Every structure is written in C-alpha cells, then in structure tokens.
Amino acid sequence: MITQQGPAPGVEGSGKLEDWRTRLDRVFATSADLYRDLFRLSPAPIILEDWSKTRVLIEEIRAIAPDSAEAHVLAHPELARQFVLSQAYIIANPAMLEINRADTEDGYADYLLAFEARMVPPIARLIADLVAGQTDVVWPEMACLAYDGSELVLRGRVFIPPAHQDTWSLAISTFEDITAEREDERQLRQARDDSERANAAKAEFVANMSHEFRTPLNAIIGFAQVLRDEMFGPLGSPRYGSYVADILESGEHLLELVNDILDLAKADAGRLELEENIVDVQLLVEQSMRFVRDRAARERIVMETRLDPGLPRLVGDGRRLRQLLLNLLTNSVKFTPHGGSITITAGLCPAGGIEIAIADTGIGMTEEELKVALEPFGQIQRRRHGRLEGTGLGLPIARRIAQMHGGALEIDTAPGKGTVARLLLPPTRIAPDQSAP
C-alpha cells in the first residue's frame, strides 16, 4: 500500500511542512469563498435553517401516527403551525429574498414564522414524508402571502445533508415561484366557465325566442298560403298575388333562418342531439335533391346522381344528414350560373367509410372566402340577381352535423372552377346488418 506523506520533519523538512499547511489553509479559504459566492449568486432560491426542534416534533408525530401522519395533521392543524414555528432561520440567498418579494433581510426571519390556515394541507403532506423517514422531500405546492403582502404560490424541496441527519441542525430548502403560472390557469378556467355560461344562456335565449318567432311566422305563412290559393274567393288585382308570393317567400325564409340559428346555438352548447336510426343513402340523396330540384330547373342547372350500386345503409340521424345535404345543395344551386351542373356521388371510401360528394360548376371560392364561409354568419359578399343570398349558417351547421356523426366535411374549391363538398363518414357508421329490407 502506498501512503502519501508530507516531508519528514527536520531542519529543512519543518519549513516545507509549514509551507504545505499554508497552502492548504489558502485552498480551504478559497473553497469557502467559492461556496459563499455560489450561494450568494445562485439564481436558485436557497434558504438554510436549523430544524433541530422540527426533528423533535416529527418524532412525536411518528410515535402517535406512524402510518397516518398526514390525516393526523389535517385533524390537528395546530401541528402544522408548530412545524413552521420550530424552524430556526440561519440565512437565505438574495434569490430567496427576491422570490418572497423581500427587499432586505430585515424582518425576514419573522416573516417565515407567519402561518396561514391554507398552508395546512401541503405542510401535512410534507410532514408525512418526513415521518416516513425521507430526508430529501418535495415541498408541495403552497399558497401564502409574500413578504410584501401579495399573493404567492411556491413549490420546492427540503434536503437534510447526511452530516446533519442525526440532529437536523441544517436543512437546505430550494423553491420556485409558480404564482404567474397558477394565475394564468385561473384566468383560463374563468374564461372557459364564462364561455360555457354564455353559451348556455345563448342557447336558452335562442330557444325561447325561436318559439316567439315561430308562432307568428307560422300564422303569416299559413294565411299567405290561403291567400295564394284563393281559398275564399279571388283576390282581385293580380298585384295582390305577387305581394302574397313575396310574403310567403319571406316568411318561409325567415322561418328557415330561425331554425338554423336555433340549431347552431344548440350545437355550440352541446345540446344538439342525434336521433339515430338506419338510413338508406340512396333515399337520403333523393329526398335532399327533391327540395332544390325546382329551383335548379328554373336556373337551367342540370342535376345528376352517380351512386355506387349496393351502397350499405348507415346508422345516423336521417333528418340531420338530410339537412346537411340540403344545405350543401342549396349553396351549390345559389352559386352555380345558368346552364351549369351539379353532380352528387356516393360510394365507399378507401378506409372503409362512406363518402357523399356534391360537385358543382359554380363560381367557387378563394381560400380566404372559404374560411369566412365556414364561420357562423360568415356570409361571403357575393350577389346574384341583384341581391345578397344566404344567411352564412349553412356550411357551419353542415360541418357540425358531420362532426357529430364522427365524420368530417371537406371542401375543395377555387374561383371559377366550382366547388366539391365531401361528407366523409367513418366505418363505424355503416349499419352492421345489411340483410334487412
């Protein structure tokens, strides 16, 4: 075994030994200065305390409730206060003073002894870990008042160095300030809650108002139909017939708008529910086309269907799916010039679902116009026959209905090149039993 030794004592060796001691003292002094600088300049908040009395308190709690220390402290919150008061302050670095919003160290030791009832739960968790014998412990998130009286949220660690684990005469704690993070989360929760309340209030308001609107609108439409059909005799001047037609058209348009607004409000509030049943795709397409065929004929627009033979039936809300297709078809008719065409195709997707596509030779949209059209009331400023058409609700409602069925609505469009709207439904929407008529 080789042992490193200093110079042997002697006339010359004695001087060299003193030189060694001088050099060692210099190293130790330099190391102490280095550690002091690290402590002082560290960006991490650090505090040194004497936890000798804390250790005694932990032993007392361990003797009373070794396996349920946290519950015991929660039942006896005065123990949490004793825990705080038992810690003797030694020193804190500037970063610790800053995190606690203290300008100077004056009175800081007294501030650390301040106790608040809301500190009990995190302290109870910390005490339980110490009772379990841990000496490197997470200090749970804790809200308290800072040195300047403002709100503060901290979390950190407490470490008892090995050389002090018999006495706990030194405890090293580090912390981080998460006040801003928690405030951001609180504001987000508040905004979410406010939004949910606003949506609920909106849905309730729209539901109530829709009833108030529908009652007189139905009466207007009903009486207009009576006048149009001259059920109780001729009207007289032909102008009356034109006025009645305008009244009937306006009433029906307004009723459609009320229904669309109600559907959109219900969807936003999560109250639009599906009434699912077995849906025949061919019948669904035919019923949807029936509502727009007359208008398309007036505009000399050719309508064509190309449905794959043997299409499987779907599981879904037939009325809502018909509403979706009708909204898309109505848009196609509105924005397809005279002599254009609309083609509806339906078939299986490569992934196994079903795709229903509506392609037109209309005026199309730019990318920016499409973004506007997909937003509620996002009416594109285009005119036909001298007046603005549409309410800006058709596409948003169609997209919501597709999403409620677990599917998607995809739209390909370009100015002057028409529009293709695709309803994509997942394989889970295909009815399992295809043998029934």
C-alpha positions as CSV (number, residue, x, y, z in Angstrom):
1,M,0.0,0.0,0.0
2,I,1.4,3.4,-0.9
3,T,0.7,6.2,1.5
4,Q,1.3,9.8,0.5
5,Q,3.0,11.7,3.3
6,G,4.3,15.1,3.8
7,P,8.0,15.9,4.2
8,A,9.8,14.3,7.1
9,P,10.3,16.7,10.0
10,G,13.8,18.0,10.2
11,V,15.7,21.2,9.8
12,E,14.7,21.5,6.1
13,G,11.5,19.5,6.3
14,S,10.0,21.6,9.1
15,G,9.9,24.6,6.8
16,K,8.4,22.6,3.9
17,L,5.7,21.3,6.3
18,E,4.7,24.8,7.3
19,D,4.6,25.6,3.6
20,W,2.1,22.8,3.0
21,R,-0.1,24.0,5.8
22,T,-0.1,27.5,4.5
23,R,-1.1,26.2,1.0
24,L,-3.8,24.0,2.5
25,D,-5.2,26.9,4.5
26,R,-5.2,29.0,1.4
27,V,-7.1,26.3,-0.5
28,F,-9.7,25.9,2.3
29,A,-10.2,29.7,2.5
30,T,-10.6,29.8,-1.3
31,S,-13.1,27.0,-1.3
32,A,-15.1,28.7,1.5
33,D,-15.2,31.9,-0.5
34,L,-16.2,29.9,-3.6
35,Y,-19.1,28.3,-1.9
36,R,-20.2,31.6,-0.4
37,D,-20.2,33.1,-3.8
38,L,-22.1,30.2,-5.3
39,F,-24.7,30.5,-2.5
40,R,-25.0,34.3,-2.9
41,L,-25.0,34.5,-6.7
42,S,-27.1,31.3,-7.4
43,P,-30.3,32.0,-9.4
44,A,-31.9,29.2,-7.4
45,P,-33.6,30.5,-4.2
46,I,-31.9,28.8,-1.3
47,I,-32.6,29.0,2.5
48,L,-30.6,27.4,5.3
49,E,-32.4,26.7,8.6
50,D,-31.9,24.8,11.8
51,W,-34.6,22.1,12.1
52,S,-33.4,20.6,15.4
53,K,-36.8,21.4,17.1
54,T,-38.6,20.3,13.9
55,R,-36.9,16.9,14.2
56,V,-38.3,16.5,17.8
57,L,-41.8,17.4,16.5
58,I,-41.5,14.8,13.7
59,E,-40.5,12.1,16.2
60,E,-43.6,13.0,18.4
61,I,-45.9,12.7,15.4
62,R,-44.3,9.5,14.3
63,A,-44.9,8.0,17.7
64,I,-48.6,9.0,17.6
65,A,-49.5,8.3,13.9
66,P,-46.7,6.5,12.1
67,D,-48.9,5.4,9.2
68,S,-51.4,8.2,9.0
69,A,-49.3,11.3,9.8
70,E,-51.0,13.4,7.0
71,A,-54.5,12.7,8.2
72,H,-53.4,13.3,11.8
73,V,-52.0,16.8,11.0
74,L,-55.1,17.6,9.0
75,A,-57.2,16.7,12.0
76,H,-54.9,18.7,14.3
77,P,-53.9,21.8,12.3
78,E,-52.0,23.3,15.2
79,L,-49.3,20.8,14.5
80,A,-48.7,22.5,11.1
81,R,-48.3,25.8,12.9
82,Q,-45.8,24.2,15.4
83,F,-43.9,22.8,12.4
84,V,-43.5,26.4,11.0
85,L,-42.5,27.9,14.3
86,S,-40.0,25.1,15.0
87,Q,-37.7,26.2,12.2
88,A,-34.8,28.5,13.2
89,Y,-33.7,30.8,10.4
90,I,-30.0,30.8,9.5
91,I,-29.6,32.6,6.2
92,A,-31.2,33.0,2.7
93,N,-29.6,34.0,-0.5
94,P,-30.7,37.0,-2.5
95,A,-32.7,34.8,-4.9
96,M,-34.8,33.5,-2.0
97,L,-35.4,37.1,-0.7
98,E,-36.5,38.0,-4.2
99,I,-38.8,35.1,-4.7
100,N,-40.5,36.0,-1.4
101,R,-40.6,39.7,-2.6
102,A,-38.5,40.9,0.3
103,D,-36.2,43.9,-0.4
104,T,-33.9,43.3,2.5
105,E,-33.3,40.6,5.1
106,D,-34.6,42.8,7.9
107,G,-37.6,41.1,9.5
108,Y,-37.3,38.2,7.0
109,A,-36.9,35.6,9.8
110,D,-40.1,36.8,11.5
111,Y,-41.9,36.7,8.1
112,L,-41.0,33.0,7.8
113,L,-42.9,32.3,11.0
114,A,-46.1,33.6,9.7
115,F,-48.8,30.9,9.5
116,E,-52.0,30.7,7.4
117,A,-54.7,28.1,7.6
118,R,-54.5,27.3,3.9
119,M,-50.9,26.2,4.5
120,V,-52.1,23.1,6.5
121,P,-52.7,20.6,3.6
122,P,-49.2,21.0,1.9
123,I,-47.5,21.0,5.3
124,A,-49.4,17.9,6.3
125,R,-48.1,16.1,3.1
126,L,-44.6,17.3,3.8
127,I,-44.7,16.1,7.5
128,A,-46.0,12.7,6.3
129,D,-42.9,12.3,4.1
130,L,-40.6,13.3,6.9
131,V,-42.3,10.9,9.3
132,A,-41.8,8.2,6.7
133,G,-38.0,8.7,7.1
134,Q,-37.3,10.7,4.0
135,T,-34.7,13.4,4.2
136,D,-34.9,14.7,0.6
137,V,-38.6,15.7,0.4
138,V,-40.8,17.6,-2.1
139,W,-42.4,20.7,-0.6
140,P,-45.9,20.5,-2.1
141,E,-47.4,23.5,-3.8
142,M,-48.4,26.1,-1.3
143,A,-50.3,29.4,-1.5
144,C,-49.4,32.0,1.1
145,L,-48.8,35.8,1.5
146,A,-45.4,37.1,0.3
147,Y,-43.2,39.4,2.4
148,D,-44.9,42.5,0.8
149,G,-48.4,41.1,1.5
150,S,-49.1,40.0,-2.1
151,E,-50.3,36.5,-3.1
152,L,-47.6,33.9,-3.6
153,V,-47.6,30.3,-4.8
154,L,-44.5,28.2,-4.1
155,R,-43.2,24.7,-4.5
156,G,-39.8,23.3,-3.8
157,R,-37.6,20.7,-2.0
158,V,-36.2,20.2,1.5
159,F,-32.9,18.4,2.0
160,I,-31.2,17.3,5.2
161,P,-27.4,16.8,4.4
162,P,-26.0,13.4,5.5
163,A,-23.7,15.0,8.1
164,H,-26.7,16.6,9.8
165,Q,-29.3,13.7,9.6
166,D,-28.8,12.9,13.3
167,T,-29.5,16.4,14.5
168,W,-31.2,18.2,11.6
169,S,-29.2,21.2,12.6
170,L,-29.0,22.1,9.0
171,A,-31.9,21.9,6.5
172,I,-31.5,23.2,2.9
173,S,-34.6,24.3,1.1
174,T,-35.0,25.5,-2.5
175,F,-38.2,26.9,-4.0
176,E,-39.7,28.2,-7.3
177,D,-42.3,30.8,-7.8
178,I,-45.3,29.5,-9.8
179,T,-47.7,32.3,-9.0
180,A,-47.9,33.6,-12.6
181,E,-48.4,30.1,-13.9
182,R,-51.3,29.5,-11.5
183,E,-52.8,32.9,-12.3
184,D,-52.8,32.1,-16.0
185,E,-54.5,28.8,-15.3
186,R,-57.1,30.5,-13.1
187,Q,-57.9,33.0,-15.9
188,L,-58.2,30.2,-18.4
189,R,-60.6,28.4,-16.2
190,Q,-62.6,31.6,-15.6
191,A,-62.7,32.3,-19.4
192,R,-63.9,28.7,-20.0
193,D,-66.5,28.9,-17.3
194,D,-67.7,32.3,-18.6
195,S,-67.9,30.9,-22.2
196,E,-69.9,27.9,-21.0
197,R,-72.3,30.1,-19.1
198,A,-72.6,32.4,-22.1
199,N,-73.3,29.5,-24.4
200,A,-75.9,28.1,-22.1
201,A,-77.6,31.5,-21.8
202,K,-77.5,32.0,-25.5
203,A,-79.0,28.6,-26.2
204,E,-81.8,29.2,-23.7
205,F,-82.4,32.7,-25.1
206,V,-82.5,31.4,-28.7
207,A,-84.8,28.5,-27.8
208,N,-87.2,30.9,-26.1
209,M,-87.1,33.5,-28.9
210,S,-87.4,30.8,-31.6
211,H,-90.8,29.9,-30.1
212,E,-91.8,33.5,-30.0
213,F,-90.8,33.9,-33.7
214,R,-92.2,30.6,-34.9
215,T,-95.8,31.2,-33.7
216,P,-96.4,34.4,-35.7
217,L,-94.3,33.2,-38.6
218,N,-96.4,30.1,-38.9
219,A,-99.5,32.2,-38.9
220,I,-98.1,34.5,-41.6
221,I,-97.1,31.6,-43.8
222,G,-100.5,29.9,-43.2
223,F,-102.5,33.0,-44.1
224,A,-100.3,33.7,-47.1
225,Q,-100.9,30.2,-48.4
226,V,-104.7,30.7,-48.0
227,L,-104.4,34.0,-50.0
228,R,-102.2,32.5,-52.6
229,D,-104.6,29.6,-53.2
230,E,-107.6,32.0,-53.1
231,M,-109.4,29.5,-50.9
232,F,-112.3,32.0,-50.1
233,G,-112.5,33.7,-53.5
234,P,-110.4,35.7,-55.9
235,L,-108.2,38.5,-54.6
236,G,-109.0,40.9,-57.4
237,S,-106.0,42.7,-58.7
238,P,-103.1,40.5,-60.0
239,R,-100.7,42.6,-57.9
240,Y,-102.2,41.0,-54.8
241,G,-101.0,37.6,-56.0
242,S,-97.4,39.0,-56.4
243,Y,-97.5,40.5,-52.9
244,V,-98.8,37.3,-51.4
245,A,-96.0,35.3,-53.1
246,D,-93.4,37.8,-51.7
247,I,-95.0,37.5,-48.2
248,L,-94.9,33.7,-48.3
249,E,-91.3,33.5,-49.6
250,S,-90.1,36.0,-47.0
251,G,-91.9,34.2,-44.2
252,E,-90.5,30.8,-45.2
253,H,-87.0,32.3,-45.5
254,L,-87.3,33.8,-42.0
255,L,-88.5,30.6,-40.5
256,E,-85.6,28.7,-42.0
257,L,-83.2,31.3,-40.5
258,V,-84.8,30.9,-37.1
259,N,-84.4,27.2,-37.3
260,D,-80.8,27.4,-38.4
261,I,-79.9,29.8,-35.6
262,L,-81.5,27.5,-33.1
263,D,-79.6,24.5,-34.4
264,L,-76.3,26.4,-34.3
265,A,-76.9,27.6,-30.7
266,K,-77.8,24.1,-29.6
267,A,-74.6,22.7,-31.3
268,D,-72.4,25.4,-29.6
269,A,-74.0,24.5,-26.2
270,G,-73.6,20.7,-26.8
271,R,-77.4,20.3,-26.7
272,L,-77.9,19.2,-30.3
273,E,-78.6,15.5,-30.1
274,L,-78.8,12.8,-32.7
275,E,-81.8,10.6,-33.1
276,E,-80.1,7.7,-34.7
277,N,-81.8,5.1,-37.0
278,I,-81.0,3.1,-40.1
279,V,-80.6,5.5,-43.1
280,D,-80.7,4.4,-46.8
281,V,-78.1,6.5,-48.6
282,Q,-80.0,6.5,-52.0
283,L,-83.2,7.6,-50.4
284,L,-81.4,10.2,-48.4
285,V,-79.9,11.7,-51.6
286,E,-83.2,11.6,-53.5
287,Q,-85.1,13.3,-50.6
288,S,-82.4,16.0,-50.4
289,M,-82.5,16.7,-54.1
290,R,-86.3,17.0,-54.2
291,F,-86.1,20.2,-52.2
292,V,-83.9,22.0,-54.7
293,R,-84.8,20.4,-58.0
294,D,-87.4,23.0,-58.9
295,R,-85.1,25.9,-58.3
296,A,-82.3,24.2,-60.2
297,A,-84.7,23.7,-63.1
298,R,-85.6,27.4,-63.1
299,E,-81.9,28.3,-63.3
300,R,-81.4,25.6,-66.0
301,I,-78.9,23.8,-63.8
302,V,-78.5,20.1,-64.6
303,M,-78.6,17.8,-61.6
304,E,-77.1,14.3,-61.8
305,T,-76.6,11.5,-59.3
306,R,-73.9,8.8,-59.5
307,L,-74.4,6.3,-56.7
308,D,-72.4,3.1,-56.4
309,P,-74.7,0.1,-56.6
310,G,-75.1,-1.9,-53.4
311,L,-74.3,1.0,-51.1
312,P,-74.6,-0.1,-47.4
313,R,-77.1,1.6,-45.2
314,L,-75.9,4.0,-42.4
315,V,-76.5,4.4,-38.7
316,G,-77.2,8.1,-38.1
317,D,-79.8,10.8,-37.7
318,G,-81.6,10.8,-41.1
319,R,-83.2,14.2,-40.6
320,R,-79.8,15.9,-39.7
321,L,-78.0,14.2,-42.6
322,R,-80.7,15.3,-44.9
323,Q,-80.3,18.8,-43.5
324,L,-76.6,18.7,-44.1
325,L,-77.0,17.6,-47.8
326,L,-79.8,20.2,-48.3
327,N,-77.5,23.0,-47.0
328,L,-74.7,21.9,-49.4
329,L,-77.1,21.5,-52.4
330,T,-78.7,24.9,-51.7
331,N,-75.3,26.6,-51.7
332,S,-74.4,24.8,-55.0
333,V,-77.7,26.0,-56.6
334,K,-77.2,29.5,-55.3
335,F,-73.7,30.0,-56.7
336,T,-73.9,27.9,-59.9
337,P,-74.5,30.1,-63.0
338,H,-77.3,29.4,-65.5
339,G,-76.7,26.3,-67.5
340,G,-74.3,24.8,-65.0
341,S,-74.4,21.4,-63.4
342,I,-74.4,19.7,-60.0
343,T,-73.3,16.1,-59.6
344,I,-73.9,14.0,-56.4
345,T,-71.8,10.9,-56.0
346,A,-71.7,8.3,-53.2
347,G,-69.5,5.3,-52.6
348,L,-67.2,3.6,-50.2
349,C,-64.0,5.3,-49.0
350,P,-60.6,3.5,-49.3
351,A,-60.6,3.5,-45.5
352,G,-63.9,1.7,-45.4
353,G,-66.3,4.5,-44.6
354,I,-68.8,6.2,-46.9
355,E,-68.3,9.4,-48.9
356,I,-71.1,11.5,-50.3
357,A,-69.8,14.3,-52.6
358,I,-71.6,17.3,-54.2
359,A,-69.7,18.8,-57.1
360,D,-70.8,21.9,-58.9
361,T,-69.6,24.1,-61.7
362,G,-70.2,27.3,-59.8
363,I,-68.2,30.4,-59.2
364,G,-66.1,28.8,-56.5
365,M,-64.3,30.5,-53.6
366,T,-60.8,31.6,-52.7
367,E,-59.1,30.1,-49.6
368,E,-59.9,33.2,-47.6
369,E,-63.5,33.2,-48.7
370,L,-63.8,29.5,-47.6
371,K,-62.5,30.3,-44.1
372,V,-65.2,33.0,-43.9
373,A,-67.9,30.7,-45.2
374,L,-67.1,28.1,-42.5
375,E,-67.6,30.5,-39.7
376,P,-71.1,31.2,-38.3
377,F,-72.7,34.1,-40.1
378,G,-69.6,34.3,-42.3
379,Q,-71.6,35.4,-45.4
380,I,-69.4,35.9,-48.5
381,Q,-70.2,39.3,-50.1
382,R,-71.3,38.0,-53.5
383,R,-74.5,38.8,-55.2
384,R,-76.8,37.1,-57.6
385,H,-79.7,38.7,-59.5
386,G,-79.0,42.0,-57.6
387,R,-79.4,40.8,-54.1
388,L,-77.3,39.1,-51.4
389,E,-78.2,35.5,-50.9
390,G,-77.7,33.2,-47.8
391,T,-77.5,33.7,-44.1
392,G,-74.0,32.4,-43.5
393,L,-75.2,29.4,-41.5
394,G,-75.4,26.5,-44.0
395,L,-71.8,25.4,-44.0
396,P,-71.2,25.8,-40.3
397,I,-74.2,23.7,-39.4
398,A,-73.3,21.1,-42.1
399,R,-69.9,20.8,-40.6
400,R,-71.2,20.4,-37.0
401,I,-73.6,17.7,-38.1
402,A,-70.8,15.8,-39.9
403,Q,-68.6,16.1,-36.7
404,M,-71.5,14.8,-34.5
405,H,-71.5,11.7,-36.7
406,G,-67.8,11.2,-36.1
407,G,-67.1,12.3,-39.7
408,A,-65.8,15.4,-41.5
409,L,-66.8,17.9,-44.1
410,E,-64.1,18.6,-46.7
411,I,-64.4,21.3,-49.3
412,D,-62.3,21.8,-52.4
413,T,-62.9,25.0,-54.3
414,A,-61.2,27.6,-56.4
415,P,-62.5,30.8,-58.1
416,G,-64.1,30.0,-61.5
417,K,-63.5,26.2,-61.0
418,G,-66.5,25.3,-58.9
419,T,-66.7,23.5,-55.5
420,V,-66.7,19.9,-54.3
421,A,-68.1,19.3,-50.8
422,R,-67.4,15.9,-49.4
423,L,-69.2,14.3,-46.4
424,L,-66.9,11.6,-45.0
425,L,-68.5,9.2,-42.6
426,P,-66.3,6.6,-40.7
427,P,-66.7,2.8,-41.0
428,T,-68.5,2.7,-37.6
429,R,-71.4,4.5,-39.2
430,I,-72.1,1.6,-41.6
431,A,-75.1,-0.5,-40.4
432,P,-73.9,-3.9,-39.2
433,D,-76.9,-5.8,-40.5
434,Q,-77.4,-5.2,-44.3
435,S,-79.8,-8.0,-44.9
436,A,-82.9,-6.2,-43.6
437,P,-85.1,-4.5,-46.3
